[in-house]
């Protein structure tokens, strides 16, 4: 076992470069600089998976760089979203790191972090794959990244700060009129309900506002789209939680 504290970039580079079978990463916060360190040092043909927190508040607040998500997608990583993710786990073949550090500049260089590098680990990998293979957690697709970027471009700009390196609250008034037509109708319905957690049945009471023969299908599709861009959390079958105030 090896203890990891500050300034562990060289350890990360060596682990990435020596991995020839798998690189599995779990980090809610990721910065582009650290993503490029991993991408530039990984070998071809490695099975690469990433779990992260793909919520609009996380990306708007600078905790998760959207460019880092796109870079991983463009370089052979399969990505999934866990909107309550907090675990920082990094697996390289049969070595695994459990740490307090995110894949950020602070996590790699300046923060007071603490972690351990373990050898010949299989239980941690099994736990990672258990989360990754859970059908309740959605794949992050290029179309989701594009929609988030378009929405971020429309939202009011926030003051840049060195302290802005995490989630930031999203307000209903910021989202209003900045969503696509179908998404906007479902958003308006959620706002009229006035509940943080709600069901599809709650939204169905507004189905008269949706054109077509199957408004329930249209509502479910738009709920899924709002979830895809990090504005809704899946709680249980037919139950959602809004991620704005």
N, C-alpha and C positions, 0 to 999 in steps of 0.2 A: 504493500500500500504506500502511495506517495501523497503527501499533503500539498495542496495547491492554494496559494494565497494570491498576492498581487503579481502582475507582470508574468503571466504564464503563456504569452504568445508563442514562444519557442516550443513549449510542450504541445500546444495545439497544432502547430505546423508539423511537428514530427509525427503526431498521432494521425493526422489527416494523410500525410505523405506515405505512411507505412500501412495504411488501410487498403487492402486489396479485395475485400469481400463486401464490407458494409460500412456505411456511415449513417447513423441514426441520431438525429438531433431534436431536442425538445427545449424551446426557449420562447417565452412570451414576448420578450423585447429583443429586437435584432437591428443592428445598424449595418448600413451598406459596406462600410470599411471592413468589418469583421466578416461579412458574407464573402467579400472578395478574397480575403486571406484563405478562407476554406476552399472556395472555387478554384483559386489559382494553384493550390497545392494538392488537390485531390487527383487520384489516378482515374483513368478511363475504365469503364466497365464495372464500377463499384455501385452496389445497390444503395441509393441515397434517399432517405426519407426525413421529413421535417414536420414536427408539430409546432404550431405557434398560435398566437391569439389574434386572429384576423377580425378585429372589431374596428368600427369607424373611429371610436374614441381613442383607441390605441394608436392608430395610424395618424390621426389628426394631432395628437399630443406628442408625436415624435418617438414614442416607445418602439414602434415597429415601422421601419422604413419601407414604404411600398416598393421602392427601387430594389431593396434587398430581396423582397418576395419575388419580384420579377426576375432578378438575377439567378436565384435558386431555380426557378421554373425553367429558365432558358438554359440551364446547365445540368439538366438530368435529375433534379430532385423532384420527388413526389411529395406534395404538401397537403396537410389537413389542418382544419381549424378546430381548436377547442377553446371556446370563448371564456372558460373559467380556468384556463391553464396557468399554473404557477411553477410547476416542476422544471428544473434545469438539469437535464440528463443528456450526456453526449457519449455515444457508443461508437467505437472504432474496432471492427473485427471482434476480438475477445477481451478488449479493454473498455472500461466504462468510467466516466466521470460523473459524480454526483456533487453538485456545488450550489452555492448561493448566487453564482455569477451568471448573468444573461450574456448573450452574444452581442455585447455592446462595447464601446470604447471604455466606458467605466468598468464594466465587468472584467475586461481583459487587462486593463492597465491601472486605473487610478482608484477604484473603490476598494474598501477593505472587505474582501471576500474570503470565503473559506470553503474548500472542497477536498475531495479525495479521488485519487485515481486508483481503480481496482483492476486486478488481473483475473483472467479466466472467469469472467462473469457471464452467466446465462440467465439468472433470475431477473436481473434488471432488463435484459433484452426482452424476455418474455412479457414483462409488465409493459414495456414500451409498445410492443406489437399488439398487446391486448387493447391498448388505447387506440393505436393506429387502425386496427381492424374493426373497431367499433363502428357499426353502420350509422350511429347517431351523430358521428362527427363527419362533417362535409369536406370533400376535396376542394382545394382552392384552385380555381381554373383561371385561365387567361382572361376570360370574359368578365369574371368577378373583379379582377385587378383593374381592368379598363373602366368598369362601372364605378368603382371606388375612386379612381383618379378623376373621372369626370365630375363626380359629386364633390370631392374635395376642392376642385377648381372653382365650383360654384359657391361654396360656403364662405362666409366672411373670413378674412384673413386674421390670424391671431399674431400677437406680438411675439417675435422670436426672443428666446431667453435661454441662457445656459442651464437654467433650472427646468426648462421645458423638455423633459426627457421621459415621458410616460403618458398615461392616459389623461384625456381632458374631457370634461363633460360636454355632451351634445344636447342642445336645446331644441325643442319642437319648432320654435320660431325660425331657427336657422335652416331646418329641413323643409319647412313649408314652401311649396311652389318650386322646389329644386329637384323633385323626384319625377320619374316618368309618370305618365297618366295613370296607369293601373296601380303602380306603387303609391301614388299620391292618394288615390281613392281609398286604398286599404289603410294608409297612414292616417287619413282624416277619420276613418271609421274607428281606428284604435284610439285616437284622441277623443272622439265623442264618447267612447265607452268609459274612459277615465280611469282605467285600471292598469297597474304595472304588469300584472299577469292576466292573461285572457285566453279564451279558447276560440277555436274556429267557429263554434256555434255562436259565440258572441258577435263575430263579424258577419255571419250569415244573415243577421237581422237587417243588414244594409244591402242585401243582394239585389234589391230593386235598382240600385245605382249602377249596376254592372250590366252591360249589354250582352246579348247572346242567349242561347238556349241553356247553357250550363254555367250560370254565374258562380256556383260553388267551386267549380274547377278553376275559374278565373281567380277567385279569391285565394284558393290554396296556392296557385302558381305565384301570385304576387307576394304572398306571405313567404314563400320559399326564396323569392328574389330579394326581399328585404333581409332575410337571414343570410343569404349569400354575400351581401355587402356589409355584414357586420352590424346590422341595426336591430335584429331580433335574436333572442336566445331560445333554442329549443329546450323546453322543460320536460315535457312528456308528450305522449301521443295526443295531438290536437291541442296542446297547451304551449303558449309562448310567453316570453317576457320581453318587454320593450327595453332597448338600451339607450334611451334618450330621456330627457327630463322635460 
